[in-house]
């Protein structure tokens, strides 16, 4: 059975803002106790992303990842461990202030009216994704949700996207045409994930990636803002049809 275009979204920086993680990162980067080094080019969102991508339900796995990720920035191993504990305990209390990215709801409504199938594929935890799913009523728009807990591998491995497509195939009885599948992300790892899954990649410049990094990843399309997705020729044709 033929299917309409499928658009999969990254979550943080694409669906929601990341103010909670950024604010927590700011607090810790200002703390001289950790004796930070090599932070000249480390943005708040970079610091926060390192934490998010290293965290795990398995505390030992998380400690190992954190120690590796922050070794260039925090010299002391026990201070890296303390940083992890304090960061993990601190940022959730600010997540209540997170909202949908500007212009997103309007474009999601329009895409749904076009019968385009939407999904979320993220490296965040299932617990966190489900929390925002309920809080923001994301089931109004999205038909599939994939977190890091739903797959054995994380982006940029293609498995998270492949898992999403397998769910869509099962739930909608579609024979997936990957030429009609798009993944929107704001980091080079998102673009690499889409390319590894052999689908179209859309780099979003209004997220937390840099233009230089995203251009080097060589995405299929580059958009300044998510609202510009309607300007992609394939979607224009679908809208006219």
C-alpha positions as CSV (number, residue, x, y, z in Angstrom):
1,X,0.0,0.0,0.0
2,X,1.4,3.4,-1.0
3,X,1.8,5.9,1.7
4,X,1.9,9.7,2.0
5,X,5.2,11.5,3.0
6,X,6.5,10.4,6.4
7,X,8.2,13.1,8.5
8,X,10.2,12.1,11.6
9,X,11.4,14.7,14.0
10,X,14.3,14.8,16.5
11,X,13.0,16.0,19.9
12,X,15.2,18.4,21.8
13,X,15.9,21.6,20.0
14,X,13.4,20.6,17.2
15,X,10.1,19.8,19.0
16,X,10.8,21.6,22.4
17,X,13.2,24.2,23.6
18,X,16.1,23.1,25.9
19,X,16.1,25.9,28.4
20,X,16.2,23.5,31.4
21,X,19.3,21.8,30.3
22,X,20.9,25.0,29.2
23,X,20.2,26.8,32.5
24,X,21.5,23.9,34.5
25,X,24.7,23.8,32.3
26,X,25.1,27.6,33.0
27,X,24.9,27.1,36.7
28,X,27.6,24.3,36.7
29,X,29.9,26.1,34.2
30,X,30.0,29.1,36.5
31,X,31.0,26.9,39.4
32,X,34.8,27.1,39.9
33,X,34.8,24.1,42.1
34,X,35.0,21.8,39.0
35,X,38.1,23.6,37.7
36,X,36.7,23.7,34.1
37,X,39.2,23.7,31.3
38,X,39.0,23.7,27.4
39,X,35.6,25.5,27.6
40,X,36.4,28.3,25.2
41,X,34.3,26.8,22.4
42,X,31.9,24.9,24.7
43,X,28.4,26.3,24.3
44,X,25.8,25.8,27.0
45,X,23.8,23.5,24.7
46,X,27.0,21.5,24.0
47,X,27.6,21.0,27.7
48,X,23.9,20.0,28.2
49,X,23.9,17.6,25.2
50,X,27.0,15.8,26.5
51,X,25.1,15.1,29.7
52,X,21.8,14.1,28.0
53,X,23.5,11.7,25.6
54,X,25.7,10.1,28.4
55,X,22.9,9.6,30.9
56,X,21.3,6.1,31.3
57,X,18.9,4.3,33.6
58,X,21.9,2.1,34.5
59,X,23.8,4.3,36.9
60,X,27.1,2.5,36.3
61,X,26.8,2.9,32.5
62,X,25.9,6.6,33.1
63,X,28.9,7.2,35.3
64,X,31.2,5.6,32.7
65,X,29.8,7.7,29.9
66,X,29.9,10.9,31.9
67,X,33.5,10.3,32.9
68,X,34.5,9.8,29.3
69,X,32.4,12.7,27.9
70,X,33.6,15.3,30.4
71,X,37.2,14.2,30.9
72,X,38.5,17.0,28.6
73,X,36.6,19.6,30.7
74,X,36.7,18.5,34.3
75,X,40.1,17.1,35.3
76,X,39.1,15.3,38.5
77,X,37.2,12.0,38.1
78,X,35.4,12.3,41.4
79,X,34.4,15.9,40.5
80,X,33.0,14.5,37.2
81,X,31.0,12.0,39.2
82,X,29.7,14.7,41.5
83,X,28.9,16.9,38.5
84,X,26.8,14.1,37.1
85,X,24.8,13.6,40.3
86,X,24.1,17.3,40.8
87,X,23.2,17.9,37.1
88,X,20.9,14.9,37.0
89,X,19.1,16.0,40.2
90,X,19.0,19.7,39.1
91,X,17.7,20.0,35.6
92,X,14.3,18.2,36.0
93,X,12.9,21.0,38.2
94,X,13.3,23.4,35.3
95,X,11.7,21.2,32.6
96,X,8.2,22.4,33.6
97,X,9.1,25.6,31.7
98,X,9.8,23.9,28.4
99,X,7.4,24.6,25.5
100,X,7.0,23.8,21.9
101,X,9.5,25.5,19.6
102,X,8.1,28.7,17.9
103,X,6.1,28.2,14.7
104,X,6.0,24.4,15.3
105,X,2.3,23.9,16.3
106,X,1.1,25.8,13.3
107,X,3.2,23.7,10.9
108,X,2.2,20.5,12.5
109,X,-1.4,21.3,12.1
110,X,-0.8,22.1,8.5
111,X,1.1,18.9,7.9
112,X,-1.6,16.8,9.5
113,X,-4.2,18.5,7.3
114,X,-2.1,17.3,4.3
115,X,-2.4,13.7,5.7
116,X,1.4,13.6,6.2
117,X,2.4,11.0,8.8
118,X,4.5,12.4,11.6
119,X,6.8,10.7,14.2
120,X,9.4,11.5,16.8
121,X,12.8,9.7,17.0
122,X,15.0,10.8,19.9
123,X,18.0,9.9,22.0
124,X,16.1,11.0,25.1
125,X,14.7,8.6,27.6
126,X,11.3,7.0,27.2
127,X,10.2,8.4,30.6
128,X,11.1,11.9,29.7
129,X,9.6,11.7,26.2
130,X,6.4,10.2,27.6
131,X,6.2,13.0,30.2
132,X,6.3,15.7,27.4
133,X,4.1,13.6,25.2
134,X,1.4,13.9,27.9
135,X,2.1,17.4,29.0
136,X,2.1,18.9,25.4
137,X,-0.6,16.6,24.0
138,X,1.8,15.3,21.3
139,X,-0.5,12.4,20.3
140,X,-2.6,15.1,18.5
141,X,0.2,15.2,15.9
142,X,2.5,12.2,16.1
143,X,1.8,8.6,15.3
144,X,5.0,7.0,16.5
145,X,7.4,7.8,19.3
146,X,10.9,6.3,19.5
147,X,13.2,6.9,22.5
148,X,16.7,5.6,23.4
149,X,15.0,2.9,25.5
150,X,13.1,1.6,22.5
151,X,16.2,0.5,20.5
152,X,19.5,-1.2,21.3
153,X,21.4,1.6,19.6
154,X,21.3,5.4,19.5
155,X,21.7,7.9,16.8
156,X,23.7,8.3,14.6
157,X,23.1,4.5,14.2
158,X,20.2,4.1,11.8
159,X,18.4,1.7,14.1
160,X,16.1,4.3,15.8
161,X,14.8,5.5,12.5
162,X,14.4,1.9,11.2
163,X,12.5,1.0,14.4
164,X,10.1,3.9,13.7
165,X,9.6,2.8,10.1
166,X,8.9,-0.8,11.2
167,X,6.2,0.5,13.6
168,X,4.6,2.6,10.9
169,X,4.7,-0.4,8.5
170,X,3.0,-2.6,11.1
171,X,0.4,-0.1,12.3
172,X,-0.6,1.3,8.9
173,X,0.2,-1.7,6.6
174,X,2.5,0.5,4.5
175,X,5.2,-0.8,2.2
176,X,7.8,1.9,3.1
177,X,9.2,3.9,0.3
178,X,12.3,5.6,1.8
179,X,12.4,8.2,-0.9
180,X,9.2,9.6,0.8
181,X,10.6,9.6,4.3
182,X,12.3,12.6,5.9
183,X,14.1,13.2,9.2
184,X,14.4,16.7,10.7
185,X,17.2,17.3,13.1
186,X,19.4,20.1,14.4
187,X,22.7,18.3,14.8
188,X,25.1,16.5,12.5
189,X,24.4,13.2,14.2
190,X,20.8,13.5,13.2
191,X,21.8,14.0,9.6
192,X,24.2,11.1,9.8
193,X,21.4,8.9,11.3
194,X,19.1,9.7,8.4
195,X,21.7,9.1,5.8
196,X,22.6,5.8,7.4
197,X,18.9,4.8,7.3
198,X,18.9,5.8,3.6
199,X,16.1,8.4,3.9
200,X,16.0,12.2,3.3
201,X,17.6,14.4,5.9
202,X,16.5,17.9,6.8
203,X,18.9,20.1,8.8
204,X,17.2,22.7,11.0
205,X,19.3,25.9,11.6
206,X,16.9,27.2,14.3
207,X,18.0,24.4,16.6
208,X,21.3,24.0,18.5
209,X,23.6,22.9,15.8
210,X,25.9,25.2,14.0
211,X,25.5,26.1,10.3
212,X,29.0,25.0,9.5
213,X,28.6,21.6,11.2
214,X,25.2,20.9,9.6
215,X,26.5,22.0,6.1
216,X,29.5,19.6,6.5
217,X,27.0,16.8,7.3
218,X,25.6,17.3,3.8
219,X,21.9,17.0,4.4
220,X,19.3,16.6,1.7
221,X,17.8,20.0,2.7
222,X,18.7,22.8,5.0
223,X,16.0,25.0,6.5
224,X,16.3,28.1,8.6
225,X,13.0,27.3,10.4
226,X,10.6,24.4,10.6
227,X,7.9,26.5,8.9
228,X,10.0,26.5,5.7
229,X,9.3,22.7,5.2
230,X,6.3,23.6,3.1
231,X,8.7,25.3,0.6
232,X,10.4,22.0,-0.2
233,X,9.3,21.0,-3.7
234,X,8.1,17.6,-2.8
235,X,5.7,19.0,-0.1
236,X,4.5,21.7,-2.5
237,X,3.5,19.1,-5.0
238,X,1.8,17.1,-2.3
239,X,-0.1,20.2,-1.1
240,X,-1.3,21.0,-4.6
241,X,-2.4,17.4,-5.2
